C-alpha cells in the first residue's frame, strides 16, 4: 500500500517531486508509525465490515481500528467479537497475498476492552490473524498497561505474528493535575519496557473533556480547550521526545462531520483556494465544518503530533493532504542534513526566507525526511489545495 495510491499514476506524477513510497504491514515499525496517517475507527458490529474495509482502502485509507470499546454498547460486545471473526474470514477469502502479507487491506487494529480479549480473539481468528496488525489499548496507565502488553506478548508467541500495541492515553489520572506527573512517569516506564511492541500513542481527548463536562464546538480546536491543551503538551514533553526515548503521538479525534450553525467566521484563508481556482472546494469544506479540522491538523503538527484519529471517511483526505511534505520543507531538511554540515553552523534557506541552524534543526529535519518517505514531497508549485482536490477526486 501507499498514500495517494488510490489516485491515478499520471496524477501523482504531476503532484509529487518525490512520490510516497510503498509499505506493507511487515515494514519497520518506525515507518509504520509515521504511515498510519488518518486512522479511521469503525464499530466492530457493522454487518458488512469486510466490504466497508475494502471500500475505504480503495479511497486511500491505510489504517483502521475496529472498535469493541466505547463505540458499541456493553450488551453488544460478544456479538462484536463474533462479527470480527466472521468479517476477517470474509476479508481473507478475497485477499490477494504475497508471502502471507495482505496487499489489499489497510493496517487493521482491534480496540479491546480487557486483556483477555487479545488472546481470545487471536485464537479465534486462526490463520486470518495475518490480516491483523495489532490492538488498541484503552485508558492506558502503567497498572492497566502491564496486563494488556503481557497478553499481547502471549498472543504473538501463539500466533507467530508480529502484533503492535497502540495505547490510548485518556485516563482521569492523566488529566488530573495532582496525579499527572506520576501517571506519565509510569506510562513512560511501561512503554519503554515493551518499546518494540508499542507502535504509537493515541490521545483520548473526548474522555478528557468528559471528565469536566466539556465538549469543543466545530469552531474550536482541542488547543482552544486549555485543560486539554495542557495535557497534550505534557504528554509530548514526556513521551514524544526526539532523543530516542519518545514515541509517535497521534492527534485527537475530530468529532464533526455535518453542517451546523456557525458562531465564528471561517478559519480557511481565501487566497490559497483562489490561486488554485478552488473556491467551491473552500465553500464545501466550510459548510461541512472541516475548516476547523484543517486548523487542528496544523496545530497537531506544530505541537509534535503526527497522524490523527478519525471517525468519518471525509476526514481522511484532509489529514493526508496536510501530511505531504512541501518542497520548501524538504529543501531545508536536505540542506540541514548534508554530511558536510555535520559540524553545525547556520545556513540561509534555499528559499531565502529563513535561517536554518544545523544542530538545533537536525531532529526536525530527520522527522521531515521520514514523513517525506511515506507521504511524499510535493512539487514546488503544488500546494495543499491541489493535493486535497486530487485526493477527493481519486
C-alpha positions as CSV (number, residue, x, y, z in Angstrom):
1,X,0.0,0.0,0.0
2,X,1.0,3.6,-0.3
3,X,-0.5,7.0,0.4
4,X,-2.3,8.5,-2.5
5,X,-2.2,5.1,-4.2
6,X,-5.9,5.5,-4.9
7,X,-5.3,8.3,-7.4
8,X,-4.1,7.7,-11.0
9,X,-0.3,7.3,-11.5
10,X,-0.3,10.2,-14.0
11,X,-1.9,12.5,-11.4
12,X,0.7,11.5,-8.8
13,X,3.5,12.3,-11.2
14,X,2.1,15.8,-11.7
15,X,1.8,16.4,-8.0
16,X,4.9,14.9,-6.4
17,X,8.6,15.8,-6.6
18,X,9.1,12.5,-4.8
19,X,6.1,10.1,-4.6
20,X,5.1,8.3,-1.4
21,X,6.9,5.0,-1.0
22,X,5.1,1.7,-0.8
23,X,5.0,-0.1,2.5
24,X,3.4,-3.2,3.9
25,X,2.2,-4.4,7.3
26,X,5.6,-6.0,7.7
27,X,7.6,-2.8,7.2
28,X,9.7,-1.5,10.0
29,X,7.8,-0.1,13.0
30,X,9.4,3.3,12.5
31,X,7.9,3.5,9.0
32,X,4.5,2.3,10.1
33,X,4.2,4.7,13.0
34,X,4.5,7.6,10.6
35,X,2.5,5.9,7.8
36,X,-0.6,5.5,10.0
37,X,-1.9,8.8,8.8
38,X,-5.7,9.2,9.3
39,X,-6.7,6.2,11.3
40,X,-10.3,5.5,10.7
41,X,-12.4,4.0,13.5
42,X,-15.3,1.7,12.9
43,X,-17.6,-0.2,15.3
44,X,-16.8,-3.9,15.3
45,X,-20.5,-4.7,15.0
46,X,-21.0,-3.4,11.4
47,X,-22.7,-6.3,9.5
48,X,-20.8,-5.6,6.3
49,X,-17.5,-4.6,7.9
50,X,-15.3,-6.5,5.4
51,X,-16.9,-4.6,2.5
52,X,-16.5,-1.4,4.4
53,X,-12.8,-2.0,4.9
54,X,-12.2,-2.8,1.2
55,X,-14.2,0.3,0.2
56,X,-12.2,2.6,2.5
57,X,-8.9,1.1,1.3
58,X,-9.9,1.9,-2.3
59,X,-10.5,5.5,-1.1
60,X,-7.0,5.9,0.4
61,X,-7.4,4.7,4.0
62,X,-4.2,2.9,5.1
63,X,-5.1,2.2,8.8
64,X,-8.3,1.3,10.6
65,X,-9.4,0.5,14.1
66,X,-12.2,-1.9,14.6
67,X,-13.7,-1.0,18.0
68,X,-15.1,-3.2,20.7
69,X,-15.0,-0.5,23.3
70,X,-16.7,2.9,23.6
71,X,-18.3,2.8,20.1
72,X,-20.6,-0.1,21.0
73,X,-22.8,-0.9,24.0
74,X,-21.8,-3.4,26.7
75,X,-24.6,-5.7,25.5
76,X,-23.1,-5.9,22.0
77,X,-19.5,-6.9,22.9
78,X,-20.0,-10.7,22.4
79,X,-21.7,-10.1,19.0
80,X,-18.9,-7.7,18.1
81,X,-16.3,-10.3,18.7
82,X,-18.1,-13.0,16.7
83,X,-18.6,-10.5,13.9
84,X,-14.9,-9.7,13.8
85,X,-14.0,-13.3,13.4
86,X,-16.6,-13.7,10.6
87,X,-15.5,-10.5,8.8
88,X,-11.8,-11.4,9.0
89,X,-12.7,-14.7,7.3
90,X,-14.6,-12.8,4.6
91,X,-11.6,-10.4,4.1
92,X,-9.1,-13.3,3.9
93,X,-11.2,-15.1,1.4
94,X,-11.0,-12.2,-1.0
95,X,-7.5,-11.1,-0.2
96,X,-4.5,-11.5,-2.6
97,X,-1.5,-12.3,-0.5
98,X,2.2,-12.5,-1.1
99,X,4.2,-14.5,1.5
100,X,1.2,-14.2,3.8
101,X,1.2,-10.4,3.7
102,X,-2.1,-8.7,2.9
103,X,-1.9,-6.4,-0.1
104,X,-5.4,-5.1,-0.4
105,X,-6.5,-4.2,3.1
106,X,-5.3,-1.4,5.4
107,X,-3.3,-1.9,8.6
108,X,-6.0,-3.3,10.9
109,X,-6.1,-2.9,14.7
110,X,-8.8,-4.1,17.2
111,X,-9.7,-1.9,20.1
112,X,-10.4,-4.1,23.0
113,X,-11.8,-3.6,26.5
114,X,-9.7,-6.0,28.6
115,X,-6.6,-8.1,28.1
116,X,-8.4,-11.4,27.9
117,X,-9.9,-10.3,24.6
118,X,-6.4,-10.1,23.0
119,X,-5.5,-13.8,23.5
120,X,-9.1,-15.0,22.9
121,X,-9.5,-13.1,19.6
122,X,-6.1,-14.1,18.2
123,X,-7.0,-17.8,18.9
124,X,-10.4,-17.4,17.3
125,X,-9.0,-15.6,14.3
126,X,-6.8,-18.6,13.4
127,X,-4.9,-18.1,10.2
128,X,-6.7,-14.9,9.4
129,X,-4.6,-13.2,12.1
130,X,-2.2,-12.5,9.3
131,X,-4.6,-9.6,8.4
132,X,-4.2,-8.1,11.9
133,X,-1.5,-5.5,12.8
134,X,-2.3,-5.2,16.5
135,X,-4.5,-3.9,19.2
136,X,-5.6,-0.5,20.6
137,X,-5.4,-0.4,24.4
138,X,-7.9,1.9,26.1
139,X,-7.5,4.0,29.2
140,X,-3.8,3.1,29.4
141,X,-1.8,3.5,32.6
142,X,1.2,1.6,33.9
143,X,-1.0,-0.7,36.0
144,X,-3.6,-1.4,33.3
145,X,-0.9,-1.5,30.6
146,X,1.1,-4.3,32.0
147,X,-1.7,-6.8,31.7
148,X,-2.5,-5.7,28.2
149,X,1.1,-5.8,27.0
150,X,1.7,-9.2,28.6
151,X,-1.4,-10.5,26.8
152,X,-0.1,-9.1,23.5
153,X,3.2,-10.8,24.0
154,X,1.5,-14.1,24.7
155,X,-0.7,-13.7,21.6
156,X,2.4,-13.0,19.5
157,X,4.0,-16.2,20.7
158,X,1.0,-18.4,20.0
159,X,0.2,-16.8,16.6
160,X,3.7,-16.3,15.2
161,X,2.5,-12.9,14.0
162,X,4.1,-9.6,14.9
163,X,1.5,-7.6,16.7
164,X,1.7,-4.0,17.8
165,X,0.1,-2.1,20.6
166,X,-1.4,1.4,20.4
167,X,-2.1,2.6,23.9
168,X,-4.8,5.3,24.3
169,X,-3.9,8.0,26.8
170,X,-7.3,9.0,28.2
171,X,-7.5,8.1,31.9
172,X,-8.6,10.6,34.6
173,X,-5.2,10.1,36.4
174,X,-3.5,11.6,33.4
175,X,-5.9,14.5,33.2
176,X,-5.9,15.5,36.9
177,X,-3.0,17.8,37.7
178,X,-2.2,16.1,41.1
179,X,-1.7,12.7,39.5
180,X,-0.4,13.6,36.0
181,X,3.3,13.6,36.6
182,X,3.2,10.2,38.4
183,X,0.9,8.8,35.7
184,X,3.1,10.0,32.9
185,X,6.2,8.6,34.5
186,X,4.5,5.2,34.9
187,X,3.4,5.2,31.3
188,X,6.9,6.1,30.2
189,X,8.3,3.2,32.2
190,X,5.9,0.5,30.9
191,X,6.1,1.6,27.3
192,X,9.9,1.7,27.4
193,X,9.9,-1.9,28.8
194,X,7.8,-3.0,25.8
195,X,9.2,-0.5,23.3
196,X,9.4,-2.9,20.4
197,X,5.7,-3.6,20.7
198,X,4.4,0.0,21.0
199,X,3.7,1.4,17.6
200,X,2.2,4.8,18.6
201,X,0.4,6.5,21.4
202,X,-3.1,7.8,20.8
203,X,-4.8,10.7,22.7
204,X,-8.3,10.3,24.0
205,X,-9.4,13.9,24.1
206,X,-13.1,13.1,24.2
207,X,-12.5,11.3,27.6
208,X,-10.5,14.3,28.8
209,X,-13.4,16.7,28.0
210,X,-15.9,14.3,29.5
211,X,-14.2,14.4,32.9
212,X,-15.2,18.1,33.2
213,X,-18.4,18.0,31.2
214,X,-16.8,19.8,28.3
215,X,-17.2,19.5,24.5
216,X,-15.5,21.7,21.9
217,X,-17.6,23.2,19.2
218,X,-16.7,22.8,15.5
219,X,-15.4,26.4,15.6
220,X,-12.7,25.4,18.1
221,X,-9.8,23.1,18.2
222,X,-8.6,20.9,21.0
223,X,-5.9,23.5,21.6
224,X,-8.6,26.1,22.5
225,X,-9.7,24.0,25.4
226,X,-6.9,24.9,27.7
227,X,-7.2,22.0,30.1
228,X,-6.8,19.6,27.1
229,X,-4.0,21.6,25.6
230,X,-2.0,21.4,28.8
231,X,-2.3,17.6,28.9
232,X,-1.3,17.3,25.2
233,X,1.8,19.5,26.0
234,X,2.8,17.3,28.9
235,X,2.3,14.1,27.0
236,X,4.5,15.3,24.2
237,X,7.0,16.6,26.8
238,X,7.4,13.2,28.4
239,X,6.6,10.7,25.7
240,X,7.2,12.5,22.4
241,X,10.9,13.4,22.7
242,X,13.2,13.2,19.7
243,X,16.2,11.8,21.7
244,X,15.3,8.2,21.1
245,X,13.2,7.8,24.2
246,X,10.0,9.1,22.6
247,X,7.1,7.6,20.5
248,X,4.9,8.8,17.7
249,X,1.9,10.6,19.4
250,X,-1.2,10.9,17.2
251,X,-3.6,13.7,17.1
252,X,-7.0,13.7,18.8
253,X,-10.3,12.8,17.1
254,X,-12.3,15.5,15.2
255,X,-15.9,14.8,16.1
256,X,-17.8,16.8,13.5
257,X,-18.9,15.8,10.0
258,X,-22.2,17.5,9.3
259,X,-23.2,21.1,8.8
260,X,-24.2,23.1,11.9
261,X,-24.9,26.7,12.8
262,X,-21.6,28.7,12.9
263,X,-20.8,31.2,15.6
264,X,-17.4,32.4,14.3
265,X,-16.2,33.3,10.8
266,X,-14.5,30.5,8.8
267,X,-10.8,29.7,9.6
268,X,-9.8,29.0,6.0
269,X,-8.0,31.8,4.2
270,X,-9.5,32.5,0.8
271,X,-6.2,33.2,-1.1
272,X,-4.9,29.6,-1.5
273,X,-8.2,28.5,-3.0
274,X,-8.4,31.5,-5.3
275,X,-4.9,30.7,-6.6
276,X,-6.0,27.2,-7.3
277,X,-9.4,28.3,-8.6
278,X,-11.0,26.1,-6.0
279,X,-13.4,28.5,-4.2
280,X,-16.1,25.9,-4.5
281,X,-14.0,23.4,-2.5
282,X,-13.3,26.0,0.2
283,X,-17.1,26.6,0.5
284,X,-17.8,22.9,0.7
285,X,-15.1,22.5,3.5
286,X,-16.6,25.3,5.5
287,X,-20.2,24.0,5.1
288,X,-19.1,20.7,6.5
289,X,-17.2,22.2,9.4
290,X,-13.9,20.9,8.0
291,X,-12.1,24.2,8.2
292,X,-11.8,23.6,12.0
293,X,-10.4,20.1,11.3
294,X,-7.7,21.6,9.0
295,X,-6.7,24.1,11.6
296,X,-6.5,21.4,14.2
297,X,-4.3,19.3,12.0
298,X,-1.9,22.2,11.6
299,X,-1.8,22.7,15.3
300,X,-1.3,19.0,15.9
301,X,1.9,19.1,13.8
302,X,3.1,22.3,15.3
303,X,2.8,20.6,18.8
304,X,4.6,17.4,17.9
305,X,1.7,15.1,16.9
306,X,1.5,13.1,13.8
307,X,-1.5,11.4,12.2
308,X,-5.0,11.6,13.6
309,X,-7.9,9.6,14.9
310,X,-10.8,9.8,12.5
311,X,-14.4,8.8,12.9
312,X,-15.6,9.7,9.4
313,X,-14.2,9.0,5.9
314,X,-14.4,12.6,4.9
315,X,-11.6,13.4,7.4
316,X,-9.1,11.1,5.8
317,X,-8.0,13.0,2.7
318,X,-7.5,16.4,4.5
319,X,-5.3,14.6,7.1
320,X,-3.2,13.0,4.3
321,X,-3.1,16.1,2.2
322,X,-1.6,18.1,5.1
323,X,0.9,15.4,5.8
324,X,2.6,15.7,2.5
325,X,6.0,17.4,2.9
326,X,6.2,20.7,1.0
327,X,9.1,21.2,-1.4
328,X,10.3,24.0,0.8
329,X,10.4,21.8,4.0
330,X,12.2,19.1,2.1
331,X,14.7,21.5,0.7
332,X,15.5,22.9,4.2
333,X,15.8,19.4,5.6
334,X,18.1,18.2,2.9
335,X,20.4,21.2,3.4
336,X,20.5,20.7,7.2
337,X,21.4,17.0,6.9
338,X,24.1,17.3,4.3
339,X,27.2,15.4,5.5
340,X,29.4,18.5,5.2
341,X,27.2,20.3,7.7
342,X,28.0,17.8,10.5
343,X,29.9,20.4,12.4
344,X,26.9,22.7,12.7
345,X,26.6,26.3,11.6
346,X,23.9,28.5,10.1
347,X,22.6,28.4,6.6
348,X,20.3,30.6,4.6
349,X,17.3,28.7,3.3
350,X,17.4,27.9,-0.4
351,X,14.0,29.7,-0.5
352,X,15.8,32.7,1.0
353,X,13.1,33.3,3.6
354,X,14.5,31.8,6.8
355,X,17.6,30.7,8.9
356,X,18.4,27.0,9.1
357,X,20.6,26.4,12.1
358,X,22.1,22.9,11.6
359,X,22.3,21.5,15.1
360,X,19.0,22.7,16.6
361,X,17.1,21.9,13.5
362,X,18.6,18.4,12.9
363,X,15.9,16.4,14.7
364,X,13.2,18.4,12.8
365,X,14.9,17.6,9.5
366,X,15.1,13.9,10.3
367,X,11.4,13.8,11.0
368,X,10.7,15.7,7.8
369,X,12.6,13.2,5.7
370,X,10.9,10.2,7.4
371,X,7.5,11.8,6.7
372,X,8.6,12.6,3.1
373,X,9.3,8.9,2.6
374,X,5.8,7.8,3.4
375,X,3.7,10.8,2.3
376,X,5.9,12.1,-0.5
377,X,7.3,15.6,-1.4
378,X,5.1,18.0,-3.3
379,X,6.4,19.7,-6.4
380,X,7.4,23.4,-5.9
381,X,4.2,24.8,-7.3
382,X,1.9,22.2,-5.7
383,X,0.1,23.2,-2.5
384,X,-2.4,21.7,-0.1
385,X,-5.4,22.6,-2.3
386,X,-4.0,20.7,-5.2
387,X,-3.4,17.6,-3.0
388,X,-6.8,17.8,-1.4
389,X,-8.5,18.2,-4.7
390,X,-6.7,15.2,-6.2
391,X,-7.3,13.1,-3.1
392,X,-11.0,13.8,-3.2
393,X,-11.3,13.2,-6.9
394,X,-9.4,9.9,-6.7
